[in-house]
Structures are given as C-alpha cells and as structure tokens.
Amino acid sequence: MGKTITIGDEAYKLLSALKRLPGESFTKVILRHLNRPADTGGELLEAMEKLPPPDVDLVVLKRTERERGKRSGGRK
C-alpha cells in the first residue's frame, strides 16, 4: 500500500535527477539510495548482495589493470 508524502521542490529535483530510467518510481530511487544501517555483518552482507553491480568503465578498468605496479614517471 502506498503513502503520499510532501517534499520540497529541491528534493523533488534531486529525486528526479537520480532516476535511471524513464518511468522509474521514486520508491525505487529512494530504496536504492537510502539504506537502513546494518546492525551485524550478516545484515551488511545481505544488503550488499541486493545492490546492483556498479557501473564500471571497462576501458578505464583494463588500463588500470595493465598499468598496475608501474611508476607514474615522476622520478627518474
């Protein structure tokens, strides 16, 4: 069952900007960004397992893996 809440214009703009897909509900946006603190390690693990995979730039990831361990060129 849904509830009606009133929020200010600034909060509405923020929630709207956090939507990933057209038509995504504010409920999904809020649940994705606000989490109840975990009381135990098990609760933390459960919460982490429910999260979607992170958005990763694969080009940057590959470059980072390839360059790992090399000096930045600051010293010669």
Secondary structure, 3 states (H helix, E strand, C coil): CCCCCCCCHHHHHHHHHHCCCCCCCHHHHHHHHCCCCCCCHHHHHHHHHHCCCCCCCHHHHHHHHHHCCCCCCCCC
